[in-house]
Amino acid sequence: MRDLLPVLRVLGMLMVMFALSMLLPFGVSWFTQDGIWRIYPWAMGITMAAGLLLWGGLHRHKQDLQPRHGVILVTLVWVVLPLCAMLPLMLGLMHIGIQISFTHAYFEAVSGLTTAGATILTGLDQLPVSINIWRTFLQWVGGMGILILAVAILPLLGVGGAQLFRAEAAGPVKDTKLTPRITETAKGLWGVYASFSIACALAFWAAGMTPLDALMHMFSTVSLGGLSSHDASFAYFDSPLLEFIALIFMLLASCNFALYFVALRKGRFDAFWRDPEAKATIYVLVGAGLFAAALLWIKGVYGPLDALRYGMFHTVSVASTTGYSTTDYLAWPVFLPVLLLLLSGVATSAGSTGGGIKMVRMLILVKQARREMTRLVHPRAVQPVRLGSAVVDNHMIFSVLAYMLVYGGTVIVLSMILLLTDLDPVTAFSAALASVHCLGPGLGAIGPVSNYTVLTDFQMWVCTLGMLLGRLEILSFMALLSPAFWRR
């Protein structure tokens, strides 16, 4: 237990930093006079007091974090910080007379921080604006990663920052160094993220959104989170121009932010198009969008222009795990909603703000399958798996295969648990898949025109676990369950 004290000390630091982030909704509440500004000092004070207790009480336990510490800390962060994030939600809603249970509040906070975009709230248009600011801001913070932000702005983490960066980073390639110092890398990634965010907010504003709507929908667009300040989601605006802007930024955010960082740093953008994962991500998203548009036109659901508008927007929105909607796509030919749900697992890059298994894993799996088929015909052939010009090491291939096995098992187990609670098969399977992919809307009872309030508390906890496992990329959590992990 004593070995975990440095981890708890850093957790306390992160809680203090997280408490300061509540200044944003506090300032918005004060400026707009939405009537709940008094609750934010309470939420901030409780979070900061708990953080200072851990940080100050364990100040003597300063040491570099080891790889196992990074795994423990990233798990604790994604479990504990939602407890802090739910405080403004609970206190704010209770202040205006809306009762919300602990289960619902924790679910909403986890959904925000993991960028899942699932919600249990209705009447969003009537909520105090600072509550909606907080919900969408949680997605923006969680999009690039809380620990990567910590590494960028808290140099007191020292050498251990590298362990946090690797534990937080998504995808199988975690050790690629973009700069000599990991702190510079973290700052660079957040710098690109912030630049995209500013550009997105300004574009939304210029295209007709109010400043606050532009800010909130920027938060949930570049994070690929999809929460909205309106019950009608993006349909509230009924604007092809706004949908096009959101489409562009969803495509940009679906690619690896490290590629943008390297391109800006070296002034060479051609490397972006040579990256096999980035090309595959764009080709899949755009190609699937055009296919959906063509099918909607052929089936007579829409005319050619509307088919292109709705087909492309919803394909990119769902496949990128954003989850915006402008129409009930469950009313489309059944093939399309199922296709979009399945695409949400593979259509974003490692290093993006999207969920799912990541495109790079799918590319490795496809190339490995091709190699095995070649060996059946030419047993003596030497055919390494390549991504671009780089040879993929066998240990990485084995890691991807192990991840896929655990991923598939997780979806099946969560689906079976939901079926055990008498949830219908379509809703159960899509809820499990949407949760692990951090997508939000699914099929059946949790489609784009509904939300997760139709689920029982137990079913909601199952989905909460799915969102956490998806954000942790599953293996980090599974490692904690291994007795060997805890042997020093």
N, C-alpha and C positions, 0 to 999 in steps of 0.2 A: 504493500500500500504506500510505503514511503517513497517508492519509485515514481508514484503518480503525482506527487506533490508539485513538481515543476509544471506538469500539464495543467493542474488546477490553477496554478498561479497565472499562466498565460490565458487560461479561460477567463479568469477575473479581469485581466487587461482588456480582453475582447468585449466583455460585458460592459465595462466602462465606456469603451468606444461606441458600442451599440446604443448605450443610453444617450449619448450625445446626438445620435442620429435622429432622436425624437424631437430635436429642436426644429426640424423642418415642418412637421405637422403642427407643432406648437405655434410657429411663426405664421403659418397659413391660417390657423384658427383665430389667432389674435387679429390678423390683418382683415380677414373676411367677416369677423364677428359671427362665427357659426354657432356660438353658444356653449362650446365645450372646452375652451382653452384651459380651464382650470384642471382638467384631468391629466394633462400631459406632464406638469411638474411632479404629480404623484407617481405616474408610471416611470418617469425618468429617475425619480428619487429612489424608488424601490429597486430598479435595475442597477443603478449606480452603487447603492449601498451594498447589495449582494456582491457586485464585482469588486468593490474596494475591500470588502471583507476577505475575499479570496486572495486578491492581489497583495494587499497590505499584510494579511496574516501569514502569507507564505513568501514574503519578500526575501528571506534568507536562502530560499531554495532556487538559486539561479544556476542553471547549467544548460548546456546545449541540448536541444531535443534530438533524440535518436529516431530512426525510422519508425519503431513501434510507438513512440510517443506521438508522432504525426498522425498515425492511424487512430489512436485513442482520442486525440484532440479533435480531429475532424468529425468523428462520430459524436463526441460530446457537444460540439458547436451546433450541429444540425438537430440535436435533440433538445438542448437547453435553451438556445436563443429563441426558438418559437415560444417558450414560456414567457420570455421577456416581451416578445413582439405581440403577444396576445393581450397584454395589459391595456394598451390604448384602445384596442377593440372592445374588450369587456367593459372597461370604465366608461368609454365614450357612448356605447350603445345603451348601457344602463342609465347613463345621465339623461338620455332622451326618452327613456321609458321602454326600451326594447330589451327583453330578457334574452340572454344568450348563455348557453351552458358551457362548461369547461371543454367538453368534447368538441362542440362546434367552434369555439374560439381557437382551440389548439389546431384543429383541422384547417381553419382559415389562415392561421399564421404559418403553418407548415406549407400550405399550398402557395402562399406568397413567397416565402424564402426559397423554396425549391423551384420556383417559376412554373409550377404546375398549372395555375390558373383555374383550378376547381374552386367553387364557392358554394356557401350555404346561405348567403345573404340575398334578400330580395328588396325591392324598393330602393335600389341604389341611387336613383335620381333624387330621392328625398333625404338621403343621408347627409350629415354634415360634411362639407367638402374636405375637411382635414382627415376624416376617416378614410375617404377614398384616396386621398393623397398618400396616407400611410400604407394602405393595402398595395397600391401600385409601386410605391417606393421600395417596399420590401422585395418586390420582384427585381427591381433594378439593382439593389444591393446584392441579392442572391445570384443574379445573372452571371457576373464575372467571378463571383466567389468571395465570401467574407474573409477567408484566410489569405487569399491572394491580396486583398486590400490591406489586411493587417501586415503582411510582409512588406508591402509598399510604403506604409506610413508609420510603422513601428519598428525602427531599426534595433530597438533593444531586444528583439527576438534573436539577434545574433546569427550564428551559424545555423541554428535550428530552423531558421526561416526556409532553408532549402528543403527540409523535411516536410514542413507545412505545405510548401508549394507543390511538392510531388504528391502529397496525400490529397490535396484539393483538386489538382489538375485532372481533367476528364480525358479518357481515352488511354490506349495502351502505350503511347509514347510520352513518358513523363520526364525523361532525363535530358531532353534536348535543351542545350544552353543557348539562349538567344544573346545574352551578354555575359561578361565575366562574373558579374555580381547578380545574385538572384533578386536582390532588392531592385536593381535597375530594370530587370526583366518585368517584375511585378508592376513597377511604376509605368513602364512602357505599355503594357497590356491595358492597364486602367486608363492611361492617357488616350489610347486609340478608342477605347470604349466610351470615354467621356466626350471625345470629339464627335463620334457618331451620334451620341445622345444629343448634343447641342444642335447638330445639323438636322436631326430628326424633329426635334421640338420646334425649331424655327420653320421647317418645311410645313409641319402641321398647322402652325399658327398662320403662316402666310396663305395657306390653302383654305382658311376659314374657321378653324377651331378657335375657341376662346383660349386665352393664355393658360388657364388652369387645365382645361381639357387637353391642350397640346402637351403640357408637362406630364400629365398622368398617362396619356396614351404613348408618349415617348418612353416613359418608364417601362410600360408593358410591351412595347414593340421591340426595342433593342435588346431586351432581356428574353424575348420570345416567351413571355409569360401569359399575356392575353387577358388579364383582368381589365375590366372597364369600369367607368364611373356611371354607366347607364345599363339598365336592365336589357335593353335591346342590343347591347354590345356595339359593334361598329355600324350596325344597321341604323342606329340613331342618327347618323350624319347623312346617310343616303347620298354619298358623294363619290363618284368614280375617281375624282382627282385624289381625294384622301385615301381611298383604297389603293390607288396606284403607288402613292408615297409609302404607305404601310407595306405594300408588296416589295418595293425596292429595299427597304430597310430590313424586312424579314429575310430576304435573300442574302443581304450583306452579313447579317448577324448569324446566319446559318453556317458561315465559313469560319475557318480557324483565324482568330484574332492575331495570332502570332505571325501569320503571313502578312497581314496589314502592317504590323509593327516592323517586320524585316524590310518590307517594301519601302516604307517611309524612311527607315533608318539608312538604307542603302540607296534610296532614290531609284530603285529598279522594280517596276511593277510587272515585268514579264515573268518573274519567278512565280507570281501568283497563279498564272495560267499554266505553268509547267507542273504545278502540284497536282498529283493524280486525285487526291481526295477532294480538293476544291473543285476541280473539273467535274468529278462524278457527282458532287453535291448539287452544283448548278444544273447539270444536265438532267439529273433525276427530278429535281423540283420543277424546272421549266418544262421538261418533257412530259411529266405526269400532268402538269397543269394544262398543257395543250391537248393531251389525250382526253382529259376530263371535259374540256370545252367541246371537243369534237363529238364526244359521246352524248353530251347534253343536247347538242344541236341535232345530231342524227336521230336521237330518241324523241325529238320534238318538245323537249322541256322548255327550251328558250330559243329565241332567234339567234343568229350568229354572233352579234355583238354582245348581247346579254350572256350568252353561253361562254364567251371568252372572258367577260368580266367576272362572273360568278365562279366559273370553273377554275380559272387561274388563281383568283384570290383565295378561295377556300382550300384548294390543293396546297398552296404554299403555306397558308395559315395553319392547317392541321398537320401537314407533313413536317413542318419546322417546329412542331410542338407549341405553337403560339396559342391557337384555339379561338381566334376571333371568328365571328360569324356575322353574315348579313342576311342570311336566309336559313330556313330549316333544311339542311342538306340531307337529312334522313328521309325526306320526301322524294329524293332523286332515285334513279334506278339503284337497287340495293348493292350492286357491284361497287359503285363509287364510294359510299361511306365506309365500306369494309376496306377498300383499297387505301383510302386516306388514313384510316386507323393503323393499318400495317406499315404504311410509309413513315408514320411518325416514329417508328423504331429505328430507322436507318438513314433518314434523309438529312441529317445534320453532321457537321464535322466535329472531330475532337478539337477542343480549344474554342468552340463556339459557345453560345449561351443556350443551345438547345439540349433536349434530353435524348433518351433512346440509347441504343448500343453504339452509335457513331458509325459514320460511313467507312472509316478506315478499317474497322473490324470486318465489315461486310466485304470490303475489297480483299482483305487478307484471306477470308474464308473462301471466296470465289476462286482466287488464285491457287489456294491450296487444293481445292477440289479439282481444278484443272490439272494441277501437277499429278494428283493421284490417278486421274483418268489417263494421263499420258504414260504413267508407269505401268498401267495395265497392258498397254500396247508395246511399250519399249521399257522393259524392266531395268535395263542397264543405263537408261538415260539420266544424265545429271541436269536437272532443271530447277535452279533456285527460284524461290518466290521473290519477285521484285515489286517494289512500289516506286514507279518512275525509274530512276537509275540506281536506286538503293536496294541492296539485297536485304530481305527480312530474315533476321536470325530465327533459327528453329525455336529457341526458348520463347520468343515473342509469339510465334504461331501457337505453341502449346498454351501460352497464357490466354490467347484469344479463344482457343477451343475450350479451355476451362471456364472462362467467363461466360461463353455462350451456353454451356451446360448449366451453370448456376442460374443464369438469366432465365432460361427456359423452365427450369425447375421452379423458380420463384413465381413466375407467371402462373404456372399450373397449380401450385399449392395455394396461392392467393385466390385463384378462380374457384378451386374446390371448396375452400373455406366459405367463400361467399355463396356458393351453391348450397352448402350445408345449412345456411340461414334462410333457405327457400327463396332466394333471389332468382329471377328468371335467367336462363343461360346466357342470353345476349347481353343483358345488363351486367351480369357477373363477370363474364370474360372481358368485356370492354372496359369495365371499371378497373379490373386488375391491370389490363394492358395500359390504359390511359394513366393510371397512377404510377406504374413503374417507368413509363416513358415521360412522366411529368408533363402530360398533355392537357388534362382538364376534361373537356367534354368527351363523351364516349358515344355509345349506341344505346338504343332502348330507352330506359327511363332517365338516363343521364345525358341525353342528347343536347344539341346546341340551344334549344329553346327551353330547357329545363335546368336544374342544378342538383346538387348532391343532398338536398334536404329530404329527398324521397327515401334516403337510406336510414337504417336504424343506427343507433350509437355504435354498436359493435361493428357493423359493416363499415361505418365511417373510420373506426380505428384500424380496420384492415387496410383501407385505402390510404390512411395516413402512413402506416408502415410501408406500403408500396411506394409512396412518394419519397420517403426517407431513403429506402433502399435504392430507388432509382437515382437519387441525387448523390448518394454515397457510392454509386456504381457497384453495389451489392457485395463485391469481394471484400471491401474494407470492413463491412459489418460482419460478414461471415468469418473473417480472420479473428475477430474478437471472441467468437464462440469456440475457437480451437484451444484446447489446453496447452498446446505447444507454444502459443502466442504469449502466454503468461509466465512461461518459465524463463528465468533470467539466465 
